[in-house]
Amino acid sequence: MSDRAHPYIPNSAPRVRAEMLAAIGVDSVEALYASVPEALRLRAPLDLPAPMTDEVTLRRHVGGLLDRNTGTGEVLSFLGGGCWTGHVPAVVDEIVNRAEFVTSYGGGPYADLGKYQAIFEFQSLIGELVGMDVVSAPTYDGVTATSSALLMAARLTGRHRILVPETTNPEIRGHLATFARRATVEVVPADRATGLLDLTALRRTIGPDVAAVLVEAPSYLGFVEEHTPEIGDLAHANGALLVVAVDPSTLGVLEAPSAYGADIVAGDAQPLGVHPLYGGGQVGFIAHRDDPDYARENPAILISAVPTRDGTATGFAWSLLSSTSYDLRGDAQDYTGTSQWLWGIAAAVYLALLGPAGMRELGEGLAARTAYLRRRLSGIPGVRVPVIGRAHIRETVVGFDGTGRSVSAVNAALRERGIFGGRDLSGDWPWLGQSALYAVTESHGQAEIDCLAEALAEVLR
């Protein structure tokens, strides 16, 4: 190790490093790795470029790396599939960028009361939106929240089989494949024309060893699953739980999951006032009824509010911490990691700002924009919209088989015109052919959708 202090690593100063080593009773940093077998140690320097020790050079280098990316704010984007470029009101950014929220990660119940109350409000607002009593503090994202909700169902029922629709978000299916070690995940076929879950196949597959049936509301492919009440009835008749993965931004017009029998609800609050970010910007949640058994199996952090002893104020603190991996560590049933508290606060501000009327307006606007997108694109020769489904909101599948072009070729041509086209679905669902998932948000007006339609018509001419 060099005797020079690195300008960006405070503990690299020789004197400070020596004091730290002395405090823990070792002579060198090398002694900290004594338990690592010699055969596993790297004795040669890593093949890295020389360090940039001045700030100007470093900023120029990082800026050059960032300039290689094209952000969705620089182009017209119709990407979606779980992370959308919706409008974030200025007041949301103003509040979440306050120093007391940005600088403090988790804090403690006595030193960080403002953040704890803000997360309690997030839980309360999401609970009202999905119709559930108990909501977790923000988790990694909606994908992990859904996986955890399904594993909760397995523990609550003591069963091991989990049924998911064929049209389920591929990220959820992929995450379950590696995460649900104690459960068996089975895919239930969909009707090829409508995308709806095949109820006959579900009746044939479900049985007394099924822990849960998953439904997405709306589906990853944008259509509304019309059979959800029947799916819930089949699950409950067999002693299984109905788990619903929801897009909360649609709940101003779609029924709350609790109204059609959901036992556990998971989702991602990213469309509620959170900017899409590369590697971030997601904010998952798990919700369920006020049942002690459910609460103990919820692996995420819960913030509770209780009156002070004299009854003059309210305190906010973690509850049931003993059920999480923070307390149980390797013995925990599930993993609780870094919580996306800042994005939870953003979602709480957004929901408080819009209120019930605003959420209804948001949902109606998404439905209207989706309908207009479908109408405009269906008028382009060779383009098929929708490929599957009937009622859609926010997203729709667009087919290009009739154009003789692949999705990748269409998207490349659109990028040259400053437009991000839809997500290519041909790899995950070959039976959809050359199809792409196009999404709209409240940021898309008639002019933006017309621009896409005109560009597609030009590309496919």
C-alpha positions as CSV (number, residue, x, y, z in Angstrom):
1,M,0.0,0.0,0.0
2,S,1.3,3.5,-0.9
3,D,2.4,5.8,1.9
4,R,0.7,8.7,0.0
5,A,-2.8,9.8,1.0
6,H,-5.4,9.4,-1.8
7,P,-7.2,12.8,-2.2
8,Y,-10.7,11.1,-2.2
9,I,-10.2,8.5,0.5
10,P,-9.8,10.0,4.0
11,N,-8.7,6.8,5.7
12,S,-5.8,6.5,3.2
13,A,-3.7,9.0,5.2
14,P,-0.8,7.1,6.7
15,R,-1.2,8.5,10.2
16,V,-5.0,7.9,10.2
17,R,-4.5,4.4,8.9
18,A,-1.9,3.6,11.5
19,E,-4.1,4.8,14.3
20,M,-7.0,2.6,13.0
21,L,-4.8,-0.5,12.8
22,A,-3.5,0.1,16.3
23,A,-7.1,0.5,17.6
24,I,-8.0,-2.9,16.4
25,G,-4.7,-4.5,17.4
26,V,-3.1,-5.4,14.1
27,D,0.1,-4.3,12.5
28,S,-1.0,-4.1,8.8
29,V,-3.9,-4.2,6.5
30,E,-2.6,-7.5,5.2
31,A,-3.3,-9.0,8.6
32,L,-7.0,-8.4,8.1
33,Y,-7.0,-11.0,5.3
34,A,-5.1,-13.8,7.2
35,S,-8.2,-16.0,6.9
36,V,-8.2,-15.9,3.1
37,P,-6.3,-19.0,1.7
38,E,-3.1,-18.1,0.0
39,A,-4.2,-19.7,-3.3
40,L,-7.1,-17.3,-3.5
41,R,-5.0,-14.1,-3.0
42,L,-4.1,-11.8,-5.8
43,R,-0.4,-10.9,-5.4
44,A,-0.1,-8.8,-8.5
45,P,-1.6,-5.3,-8.9
46,L,-5.0,-5.0,-10.6
47,D,-4.7,-4.0,-14.3
48,L,-6.1,-0.5,-13.8
49,P,-5.2,2.8,-15.3
50,A,-3.3,5.3,-13.2
51,P,-5.5,7.2,-10.6
52,M,-6.8,10.7,-11.5
53,T,-5.7,12.7,-8.5
54,D,-6.9,16.1,-9.6
55,E,-10.6,17.0,-9.6
56,V,-10.6,18.7,-13.0
57,T,-9.3,15.6,-14.8
58,L,-11.7,13.3,-12.9
59,R,-14.7,15.4,-13.7
60,R,-13.8,15.5,-17.3
61,H,-13.4,11.8,-17.5
62,V,-16.7,11.0,-15.7
63,G,-18.5,13.6,-17.8
64,G,-17.2,11.9,-20.9
65,L,-18.5,8.5,-19.7
66,L,-21.9,10.1,-19.0
67,D,-22.0,11.7,-22.4
68,R,-22.0,8.3,-24.0
69,N,-25.5,7.7,-22.6
70,T,-28.7,9.1,-24.0
71,G,-31.2,9.8,-21.3
72,T,-35.0,9.6,-21.7
73,G,-35.1,13.3,-21.0
74,E,-33.2,14.0,-24.2
75,V,-35.4,12.1,-26.6
76,L,-39.1,11.1,-26.9
77,S,-39.3,7.8,-25.1
78,F,-42.0,5.1,-25.2
79,L,-40.1,2.7,-23.0
80,G,-41.9,1.2,-20.0
81,G,-42.2,-2.3,-18.5
82,G,-41.9,-1.2,-14.9
83,C,-40.0,2.1,-15.1
84,W,-41.7,5.1,-16.7
85,T,-40.8,8.6,-17.7
86,G,-43.8,10.3,-16.1
87,H,-44.1,13.9,-14.9
88,V,-42.5,14.6,-11.5
89,P,-44.0,17.8,-10.0
90,A,-41.4,20.4,-8.9
91,V,-42.6,20.2,-5.3
92,V,-41.6,16.5,-5.1
93,D,-38.0,17.3,-6.0
94,E,-38.0,20.3,-3.7
95,I,-39.0,18.3,-0.7
96,V,-36.9,15.1,-1.3
97,N,-33.8,17.3,-1.9
98,R,-34.0,18.9,1.6
99,A,-30.8,18.2,3.5
100,E,-32.5,16.3,6.3
101,F,-34.0,13.8,3.9
102,V,-31.0,13.5,1.5
103,T,-28.2,13.2,4.0
104,S,-29.8,10.8,6.6
105,Y,-30.1,7.2,5.5
106,G,-32.0,5.3,8.2
107,G,-31.4,7.3,11.3
108,G,-32.9,6.3,14.6
109,P,-36.3,6.8,16.3
110,Y,-34.9,9.6,18.5
111,A,-32.8,11.4,16.0
112,D,-34.7,11.1,12.8
113,L,-38.3,11.7,13.6
114,G,-39.1,13.6,10.5
115,K,-38.0,10.8,8.2
116,Y,-39.8,8.1,10.2
117,Q,-43.1,10.1,10.0
118,A,-42.6,10.6,6.3
119,I,-42.2,6.9,5.8
120,F,-45.3,6.2,8.0
121,E,-47.2,8.6,5.7
122,F,-45.9,6.7,2.6
123,Q,-47.2,3.4,4.2
124,S,-50.6,5.0,5.0
125,L,-51.1,6.5,1.5
126,I,-50.2,3.3,-0.3
127,G,-52.4,1.4,2.1
128,E,-55.4,3.6,1.2
129,L,-54.6,3.3,-2.5
130,V,-54.4,-0.6,-2.5
131,G,-57.1,-1.0,0.2
132,M,-54.8,-2.7,2.7
133,D,-54.1,-2.0,6.4
134,V,-50.4,-2.8,6.7
135,V,-47.8,-1.6,4.2
136,S,-44.0,-2.0,4.4
137,A,-41.5,0.7,4.2
138,P,-40.0,1.0,0.7
139,T,-38.1,-2.1,-0.5
140,Y,-35.6,-2.4,-3.4
141,D,-38.2,-2.5,-6.2
142,G,-41.5,-4.0,-7.2
143,V,-39.8,-7.2,-8.6
144,T,-38.2,-8.1,-5.2
145,A,-41.4,-7.1,-3.4
146,T,-43.4,-9.4,-5.5
147,S,-41.0,-12.3,-4.9
148,S,-41.1,-11.7,-1.2
149,A,-44.9,-11.5,-1.2
150,L,-45.1,-14.9,-2.9
151,L,-42.6,-16.4,-0.4
152,M,-44.7,-14.9,2.4
153,A,-47.6,-16.8,1.0
154,A,-45.6,-20.0,0.9
155,R,-44.7,-19.6,4.6
156,L,-48.2,-18.6,5.7
157,T,-49.8,-21.6,3.9
158,G,-47.0,-24.1,4.6
159,R,-47.0,-25.0,0.9
160,H,-44.4,-24.9,-1.8
161,R,-46.0,-24.4,-5.3
162,I,-46.5,-20.9,-6.7
163,L,-48.5,-20.3,-9.9
164,V,-47.7,-17.4,-12.2
165,P,-49.3,-16.4,-15.5
166,E,-47.4,-16.9,-18.7
167,T,-47.5,-13.1,-19.4
168,T,-45.9,-12.2,-16.1
169,N,-43.0,-9.7,-16.1
170,P,-39.9,-11.7,-17.1
171,E,-37.9,-9.9,-14.4
172,I,-40.3,-11.3,-11.8
173,R,-40.0,-14.8,-13.3
174,G,-36.3,-14.6,-13.5
175,H,-36.0,-13.3,-9.9
176,L,-38.2,-16.1,-8.6
177,A,-36.0,-18.6,-10.4
178,T,-33.0,-17.6,-8.3
179,F,-34.7,-16.3,-5.2
180,A,-37.5,-18.8,-4.4
181,R,-35.3,-21.7,-3.4
182,R,-37.9,-23.2,-1.1
183,A,-40.7,-23.0,-3.5
184,T,-41.5,-24.4,-7.0
185,V,-42.7,-21.8,-9.5
186,E,-45.0,-23.0,-12.3
187,V,-46.2,-21.1,-15.3
188,V,-49.9,-21.1,-16.2
189,P,-50.6,-20.7,-20.0
190,A,-52.4,-17.6,-21.4
191,D,-55.0,-17.4,-24.1
192,R,-53.0,-16.5,-27.2
193,A,-55.6,-14.1,-28.6
194,T,-56.4,-12.2,-25.4
195,G,-53.4,-12.7,-23.1
196,L,-55.9,-13.6,-20.3
197,L,-55.0,-16.4,-18.0
198,D,-56.4,-19.8,-19.2
199,L,-58.9,-20.7,-16.5
200,T,-59.1,-24.2,-17.7
201,A,-55.4,-24.7,-17.4
202,L,-55.5,-23.0,-14.0
203,R,-58.2,-25.4,-12.8
204,R,-56.1,-28.3,-14.0
205,T,-52.9,-27.1,-12.4
206,I,-54.1,-25.8,-9.0
207,G,-54.3,-28.1,-6.0
208,P,-54.0,-28.5,-2.3
209,D,-50.3,-27.9,-2.4
210,V,-50.4,-24.5,-4.1
211,A,-49.4,-21.6,-1.9
212,A,-50.3,-18.7,-4.1
213,V,-51.5,-17.6,-7.5
214,L,-50.0,-14.3,-8.9
215,V,-51.9,-11.8,-10.9
216,E,-50.6,-8.5,-12.3
217,A,-52.9,-5.5,-12.4
218,P,-52.6,-4.4,-15.1
219,S,-50.6,-7.1,-16.8
220,Y,-47.0,-6.5,-17.8
221,L,-48.2,-6.5,-21.4
222,G,-50.7,-3.7,-20.6
223,F,-54.0,-5.5,-20.7
224,V,-56.4,-5.8,-17.8
225,E,-56.8,-9.3,-16.5
226,E,-60.6,-9.7,-16.6
227,H,-60.6,-13.1,-14.8
228,T,-59.0,-11.9,-11.6
229,P,-62.1,-12.5,-9.4
230,E,-62.5,-16.0,-10.7
231,I,-58.7,-16.6,-10.2
232,G,-59.0,-15.4,-6.6
233,D,-62.0,-17.7,-6.0
234,L,-60.1,-20.7,-7.4
235,A,-57.1,-19.9,-5.3
236,H,-59.1,-19.5,-2.1
237,A,-61.2,-22.6,-2.8
238,N,-58.0,-24.6,-2.8
239,G,-56.6,-22.9,0.3
240,A,-54.1,-20.8,-1.6
241,L,-53.5,-17.0,-1.4
242,L,-54.1,-14.4,-4.2
243,V,-51.0,-12.2,-4.6
244,V,-51.5,-9.1,-6.8
245,A,-48.6,-7.2,-8.4
246,V,-50.0,-3.8,-9.1
247,D,-49.1,-0.6,-10.9
248,P,-50.3,2.0,-8.3
249,S,-50.6,4.8,-10.8
250,T,-53.6,3.0,-12.4
251,L,-55.6,2.7,-9.2
252,G,-57.5,5.9,-9.8
253,V,-59.5,4.0,-12.4
254,L,-58.9,0.3,-11.6
255,E,-60.4,-1.3,-8.5
256,A,-58.2,-1.6,-5.4
257,P,-56.8,-5.2,-5.2
258,S,-58.5,-5.7,-1.8
259,A,-61.9,-5.3,-3.5
260,Y,-61.4,-8.5,-5.6
261,G,-59.9,-10.7,-2.9
262,A,-56.2,-10.0,-2.9
263,D,-54.5,-11.4,0.2
264,I,-51.1,-9.7,-0.4
265,V,-50.3,-6.8,-2.7
266,A,-46.9,-5.9,-4.0
267,G,-45.9,-3.2,-6.4
268,D,-43.5,-0.4,-7.4
269,A,-44.2,3.2,-6.6
270,Q,-41.7,4.5,-9.2
271,P,-44.5,6.0,-11.4
272,L,-45.7,8.1,-8.3
273,G,-43.3,11.0,-8.6
274,V,-39.9,9.2,-8.9
275,H,-37.5,10.0,-11.8
276,P,-36.4,6.9,-13.8
277,L,-32.7,6.4,-13.1
278,Y,-30.1,3.9,-14.4
279,G,-29.8,1.4,-11.6
280,G,-32.2,3.3,-9.3
281,G,-35.4,5.1,-8.9
282,Q,-37.4,2.0,-8.0
283,V,-39.4,1.8,-4.7
284,G,-41.2,-1.5,-3.9
285,F,-43.8,-2.2,-1.3
286,I,-45.6,-5.1,0.3
287,A,-49.2,-4.7,1.6
288,H,-51.6,-7.0,3.4
289,R,-54.5,-6.9,5.9
290,D,-54.0,-6.2,9.6
291,D,-53.2,-9.8,10.7
292,P,-50.4,-10.5,13.1
293,D,-49.4,-13.7,11.2
294,Y,-49.0,-11.7,8.0
295,A,-47.1,-8.9,9.7
296,R,-44.6,-11.3,11.2
297,E,-44.0,-12.9,7.8
298,N,-43.5,-9.5,6.1
299,P,-39.7,-9.4,5.7
300,A,-39.5,-5.6,5.2
301,I,-39.3,-2.8,7.7
302,L,-42.5,-1.5,9.2
303,I,-42.8,1.9,10.7
304,S,-45.5,2.3,13.4
305,A,-47.0,5.3,15.1
306,V,-47.8,5.2,18.8
307,P,-48.8,7.9,21.3
308,T,-46.3,9.1,23.9
309,R,-46.9,8.0,27.5
310,D,-48.5,11.3,28.4
311,G,-50.6,11.2,25.3
312,T,-49.6,14.7,24.1
313,A,-47.6,13.6,21.0
314,T,-47.0,10.7,18.6
315,G,-43.8,8.7,18.1
316,F,-42.7,6.8,15.0
317,A,-40.4,3.8,15.1
318,W,-39.6,0.4,13.6
319,S,-41.9,-2.4,14.6
320,L,-41.4,-6.2,14.5
321,L,-37.7,-5.7,13.8
322,S,-37.1,-9.1,15.3
323,S,-38.8,-10.7,12.3
324,T,-36.3,-9.1,9.8
325,S,-32.8,-10.0,8.7
326,Y,-31.6,-7.0,10.5
327,D,-32.2,-9.0,13.7
328,L,-32.2,-12.6,12.5
329,R,-29.3,-12.3,10.0
330,G,-28.7,-15.6,8.3
331,D,-31.6,-17.2,10.0
332,A,-34.2,-14.9,8.5
333,Q,-36.8,-16.3,6.2
334,D,-36.2,-13.5,3.7
335,Y,-33.7,-10.6,3.2
336,T,-34.2,-7.0,4.1
337,G,-31.5,-4.8,2.5
338,T,-31.1,-1.2,1.6
339,S,-34.5,0.5,1.8
340,Q,-35.4,3.1,-0.8
341,W,-36.6,5.6,1.8
342,L,-35.9,8.8,-0.3
343,W,-38.1,7.5,-3.1
344,G,-40.8,6.5,-0.6
345,I,-40.9,10.1,0.6
346,A,-41.1,11.2,-3.1
347,A,-44.1,8.9,-3.6
348,A,-45.7,10.2,-0.4
349,V,-45.4,13.8,-1.5
350,Y,-46.8,12.9,-5.0
351,L,-49.8,11.1,-3.5
352,A,-50.5,13.9,-1.0
353,L,-50.3,16.4,-3.8
354,L,-52.6,14.6,-6.2
355,G,-55.2,13.3,-3.8
356,P,-58.1,11.0,-4.8
357,A,-59.3,13.4,-7.6
358,G,-55.8,13.8,-9.0
359,M,-55.2,10.0,-9.0
360,R,-58.4,9.5,-10.9
361,E,-57.4,12.2,-13.4
362,L,-54.0,10.5,-13.8
363,G,-55.6,7.1,-14.5
364,E,-58.2,8.4,-16.9
365,G,-55.4,10.3,-18.7
366,L,-53.3,7.1,-19.0
367,A,-56.3,5.1,-20.4
368,A,-57.1,7.9,-22.9
369,R,-53.5,8.2,-24.1
370,T,-53.3,4.4,-24.5
371,A,-56.4,4.3,-26.6
372,Y,-55.1,7.2,-28.8
373,L,-51.8,5.4,-29.2
374,R,-53.5,2.2,-30.3
375,R,-55.7,4.1,-32.7
376,R,-52.9,6.1,-34.3
377,L,-50.5,3.1,-34.7
378,S,-53.2,0.8,-36.0
379,G,-53.6,3.0,-39.0
380,I,-50.0,2.3,-40.2
381,P,-49.9,-0.4,-42.9
382,G,-48.7,-3.7,-41.6
383,V,-48.7,-2.6,-37.9
384,R,-51.0,-4.7,-35.6
385,V,-52.4,-3.0,-32.5
386,P,-53.2,-4.5,-30.1
387,V,-51.6,-7.9,-30.6
388,I,-53.4,-9.3,-27.6
389,G,-55.9,-8.3,-25.0
390,R,-58.9,-6.1,-24.9
391,A,-58.9,-3.4,-22.2
392,H,-55.5,-1.7,-21.9
393,I,-54.0,1.0,-19.7
394,R,-50.5,2.6,-20.0
395,E,-48.9,-0.1,-22.2
396,T,-49.8,-2.1,-25.3
397,V,-48.2,-4.7,-27.5
398,V,-47.5,-3.5,-31.1
399,G,-46.8,-6.1,-33.7
400,F,-44.5,-5.6,-36.7
401,D,-44.8,-9.0,-38.4
402,G,-46.9,-7.5,-41.2
403,T,-44.2,-4.9,-42.0
404,G,-41.5,-7.4,-42.7
405,R,-39.2,-5.5,-40.2
406,S,-37.8,-6.8,-37.0
407,V,-38.3,-4.8,-33.7
408,S,-34.6,-4.2,-33.4
409,A,-34.5,-2.7,-36.9
410,V,-37.5,-0.5,-36.2
411,N,-36.1,0.7,-32.9
412,A,-32.7,1.5,-34.5
413,A,-34.5,3.6,-37.2
414,L,-36.5,5.4,-34.5
415,R,-33.4,6.1,-32.4
416,E,-31.9,7.9,-35.5
417,R,-35.0,10.2,-35.3
418,G,-34.7,10.9,-31.6
419,I,-37.3,8.4,-30.4
420,F,-37.0,5.4,-28.1
421,G,-39.4,2.7,-29.3
422,G,-40.9,-0.1,-27.4
423,R,-39.3,-2.9,-25.5
424,D,-38.6,-5.9,-27.8
425,L,-40.8,-8.8,-26.7
426,S,-39.7,-11.4,-29.3
427,G,-37.2,-13.1,-27.0
428,D,-39.4,-13.6,-24.0
429,W,-42.6,-14.4,-25.9
430,P,-41.8,-15.9,-29.3
431,W,-45.5,-16.5,-30.0
432,L,-46.0,-12.8,-30.1
433,G,-43.7,-12.6,-33.1
434,Q,-41.9,-9.4,-33.8
435,S,-43.7,-7.3,-31.2
436,A,-42.7,-4.5,-28.9
437,L,-44.2,-3.1,-25.7
438,Y,-45.0,0.6,-26.0
439,A,-45.8,2.7,-23.0
440,V,-47.4,6.1,-22.5
441,T,-47.3,8.4,-19.4
442,E,-48.9,11.6,-18.4
443,S,-45.9,13.3,-20.2
444,H,-47.1,12.1,-23.6
445,G,-49.6,14.4,-25.3
446,Q,-51.3,14.1,-28.6
447,A,-48.4,15.8,-30.3
448,E,-45.9,13.3,-29.0
449,I,-48.0,10.3,-30.0
450,D,-48.5,11.8,-33.4
451,C,-44.8,12.3,-33.7
452,L,-44.2,8.6,-33.0
453,A,-46.9,7.5,-35.5
454,E,-45.4,9.8,-38.2
455,A,-41.9,8.5,-37.6
456,L,-43.1,4.9,-37.7
457,A,-45.0,5.5,-40.9
458,E,-41.8,7.0,-42.4
459,V,-39.6,4.1,-41.1
460,L,-42.0,1.4,-42.5
461,R,-42.8,3.0,-45.8
